């Protein structure tokens, strides 16, 4: 049995030539860590569809498996099927299937309301062609009415045919371990890989967390605030915090780590080196 942790990395499609150059450099550096795959995000309502595909094909051409995100909100079945067909034609076999967010200021027609419906549709139309990752929320989805409802929503995604899950980021390892215990109690057996967000900038992290519902523990928030504009010290402290978090997760049985890179590689490479990955 191979107990080596699986690692993977998330990128977003660059908007500029400079951004693409930065992404290429990050990809080359992180590829040395031999990840299982690189995932590439898909903008609200499919707003980055073409750039997502372009980025995925660029990664795939350089020898690493690429997994495009696919969000179903504001999409019809025909639109999703066209995307799936395009991915199959390009030999892509890995997807991250998400509900996604509504485009700002827009309410478009949609044949899908939840991610489990998207997973069911993918399985119906493509069988076992795709390995499907879905999202999980150890601190629970910000729109969920209760913790139980959120777990039941996750179970529907697993039952619909998801192969594995990637969590929203968090900084409290106990939240992940409790979530896994609750999944086991509910008969959910798919692997759940912790999502990891390195700490680069406190203001940026606060904005992300406010939107996605990830908690920044009070002790961590206050320490980060203390650094003010001293970004080198903040990042050094954040590096220690995130490395310790990852080590505890792996020691506690997490099957791997999925890093939200923000198209940067240096800090993540250091974390992985410290962990012996």
N, C-alpha and C positions, 0 to 999 in steps of 0.2 A: 504493500500500500504506500502510495506517495503522499507524504504529509507536507510537502513543500508548499508554502503559502502562494496563492495565485495573486499576482498584482496586475492592475490595469490602470489606465490613465484616461481622463476626459479632456478633450479640447473643444473649443468653439470655433466656428468657421470665421476666419479673418475677413475684414471688410476692405483692407487695403493691401497693396503690394508689400509695404513695410511689415504689416501684420503677418502676411504669409511667410516672409523671410524669418520672422521671429518664431513662427510655428515650426518651420522646417528645422531650425536649430534646436528647439525644444524636443521635437520628435527624435532627431538623431541622437541627442544625449540620453533620452529616456529609453530608446530602443536598446541601448546597451544593457539595460536591466532585464531584457527578455520578457516583456509583459505578455499576458495572454492575448490582450487586445487593447487598442485605442478606441474609445468611443468619441463620437462627434455630435454635438448638440444640434437641435432642430428648433428654430425660432418659433415664437408664439404664432399659431395658425399656419405653420409651415413657411414662415417668412424667409427662412434661409435655405429652402429646399435645394436649390441649385448649388449653393456654396457648400452645403452639407455633403452632397454627392461628390462634388469636386474634391473636397478635402479627404473624404473617405477613399476615393480612387487613388489619390496621391499617396496616402498611407499604405494602401494595399499594394500599389506598384513597387513599393520599397520593401516588401516582404513581411509586413506585420499585419495580422488580422485587424480589420477595422469594423466597428459596430456603429452604424448610424442610429441616432435617436429618431424615433418616429412618434409624434404626438398626434392625437386624433381629434382634438377639439377644433371646431369650425371646419371639419372635413367631411366629405361625403364618402360613401363606400367606393364609388368609382375613382375618386381621387386617391384614396389609400391604395386601392388595387393597382392603379397605374404606377405608384411609387414602388410597391412591392415587386411588380413585374420588372421595373427598371433595375432594381437591386438584384433580382435573380439573374437577369441577363448579364449583369456585371460580375456574377459569381460571388456576391456578398451573401454570407450565411449566418450573420450574427446581427441581432437588432436589440435596441433598448426601447421597449414599448411603454409609452407614457400617455396619460390623459393630456397633459400640457396645460398651458395657460391661455386665456382668451387674449387675442390681440387688443392692445389698448384702444379704447374708444370704438370698438367694432363688435357687433354681434352678428355672426355669420351663421348660415344654416349648417347643421351638423347631424350626421347619422349616428354619432357616438357621443356618449355622455361620460363614460368611465373607462378606465384602462382595461378592465377585464373584458369589456365588449370588443376592444381592439385586439386583445390577445385571442379571443374566440374567433374573430374574423380572420386573423392571420393564419390560425390553425386550419380553419375551414377552407381557405383559398390556397394555402401552400403546404399543408400537411406538416411534415417534420423538416422541411427545408431549412428553416431558420432556427438557430438557438436564440431563445428569447429571454432577455433580462427585463425585470420590472422594478419599480421603486418600492422601497419600504421605509417606514418612518418610526424609528425607536422612540422618538419624543412626540409622535403622532402628528398627522397632517393638520395644518392650521385650520382647514375647513371642516374637519371631522367633528361631529357633534359629541363624540365620546371616545374614550380609549377602546372600548369594546367594538364600537362601530368601525373604527379604523382597522382593527385586527380582522374583523369580518370582511372588510373590503380587500385586505391583503390576501385573505384566504380565497376569495373569489378569483383573484388574479392567478394564484397558484393552481387552483382547480381548473382554470380555463386553459392551462397548458404552458405556463411560464416554466423555464428551466432553472432559473436562479433569480436573485434579487440583489440590488445595490441600495444601500440606505442613504437617506439624507445625512449630511454631516452632523456631527455632535461632538461635544467635548467631555461628556460624562459617560465613561465606559459602562457604568452600572445600568444606564438606560438601555444599552445594547444587550447586555446579558439578561436583563429582565424581559426585554422584548423576545429574545430567543426562547426563554422559558415559557412565555405565554404562547408562542408559536407552536412549541412542542405540545403543550397542553391542548391546543386546538387541532392537532393533527397536521400541521403544516411542516413539511419535511424538506422543502427545497433549500439549497444553500443560500445564506444571506451574508453578503460581503459588506463590511462597513465602508461607507464613504468617508473620505478624509479630506478636510479643508485645511491646508497650511495657513499660517497667520502671517500675512504680509503687511496689512494696513488695518488699523482698528476701525476707522470710519467706514471703510469699504465692507469689512466683516459685519459691522453693525447693520448696515443697509441690507446685505444679503440675508442676515439672520431674521430681521424684521419681516421680510417678505416670505421666507420659507418656513418660519416657525422653529428654527434651530435655536436652542438656548445657549447663551454664553453665560456660564456660571458666574455668580456675583464676584467670587474671588478672582476669577480670570479677567472679568471686565474691569475691575478696579486696578488690577496690576497693569493691564494694557493702557488704561487711561493715564496712569502715572508716567508712562514713557513720553507722552505728548508727541512732539515732532521728532523725537529721537528714534528714527526708524531702524537704524542698525541695531540698537539695543532691544527694541521691541521684537525685531525679527529673530534675534538670537534667543531671547526668552521664548518666543513662540515656537522656535525650532525644538527647544528642550521639551516644551509642553506637548507638542504633537508627537514627537518621537516616543515619549513616555506613554502617551495614549495608545499609539500603535503597538508598542511592545506589550502593554497589558492586554489589548484585544487579541493579539496573536497567542500570547501565553494562555489566555482564557479559552482558546479553541476557535477563534474566528478563522474561516477558511481562506482568507486573503484580505487584501486592501485595494480599494479603488480610490485613486487620488483625483480631486478636482484641481487641475493644474493651473487654470487661468492662463494657459499657454506659456507657462514658465516651468523651468526644469531644475534650476540650481538647488533650491531648498529641498525639493522632493528627492533628488539624487542623494543629498546628504542624509536625509531621513532613512532612505533605503540602505545606504552604506552603514549607518549606525546600527540598523536592525540586522545586518548580515544578509540582506537580500540581493 
